[in-house]
Amino acid sequence: MPRRFRNAVGPTVRLLRIEKGLTQDQLAARLVLAGLVNADRVWVAKIESQIRNVFDFELAVIAAVLGVTADKLLPGGKELKGDLQALQNGGR
């Protein structure tokens, strides 16, 4: 069965968070301060686990908080093409 998920940025978000030495709670707190009032540890975990959609405005805020541009959170073309069908199929 093909892998099914709701976003392509989760693994990169997790990697950058760990590189910055942040816990999921700490990242969530920074996201709340940046304007994503619904962010909490579970919200971050669901994004990192690719079981939650990420809206474009959320992507921009997440990238800013992690100190990168939004395009740095997206996988490369070949990787994304390989996951395209799973992304289109959506949820779990």
N, C-alpha and C positions, 0 to 999 in steps of 0.2 A: 504494500500500500504506500502511495507517495506521502511524503512529509507534508503536513498541513499547518500553516501558521498565518498570522495576521499582519506581520510587519517584517521588513527586511533589515531594520536598523538595530534590533535588540542585541545581537552579539557585539556589535561595535560599541554600543552604549555601555554594556557591561565591561568590555575591555578598557575603555577610556576611564570609566569610574574607578576601576581597580588601579589603573596606572596613576590616577590622581590620589590614591589612598583614601577614597571615600567609601563609606558604607552605603547601603541602599537608603537607610534613614537619613544620612547626611545629604545625599544627593536630593532626596525628596524635599528636605527642608530648604535647600537652595532653590529648588524649582518653585516652591511655594513663595519664597521671597521674590522670585523673578516674575511671579504672576500666575503660575499654574496652581490655583488654590485647591484643586482636588488631588494633587500629587501627595502620595504617602508611600511607605515602604512597599506595600502590596502593589500599588500602581506601578512603581519602578520595576518590581519583580516580574509583573505580567508583561511589561514591555521587553525586558531583558530575555524573558522566556518565549517571546514572540506570540503570546496568546492574547494580546490586546492591540487593537489598531492604534496607530499614531497619526494624529491630525497634523496638517502642514504647520499650523501655528505652534503646536507642541514641539514639533521637530526643530523649529527655529529657536525656541526657548531652551530646549535640551542642549542643542549645539552651543548656544551662547554660554550657558552655565558650565559646560565642559570645556569651553575655550577653543572650539573649532568652528568651522563653517558647516552649514547643514549638509553640503555635499560630501563632507568627510565621514558622515555617518552612514552613507549609502554604500552598498557593496558594489564591486566592479561590474561591468557589463556582462562578462561571461558568467560570473557567479549568479547574478540576478536573473539572467536568461535561464539558467538551470533550475531556478526556484520559481520561475514565473507561473507555471501551472499550479503549484501548491499555493502561491499567493492568491491566485484567482479563485481557487476552490474555497479559500477562507477557513473559518473557525474549526474548532475541535469539538 
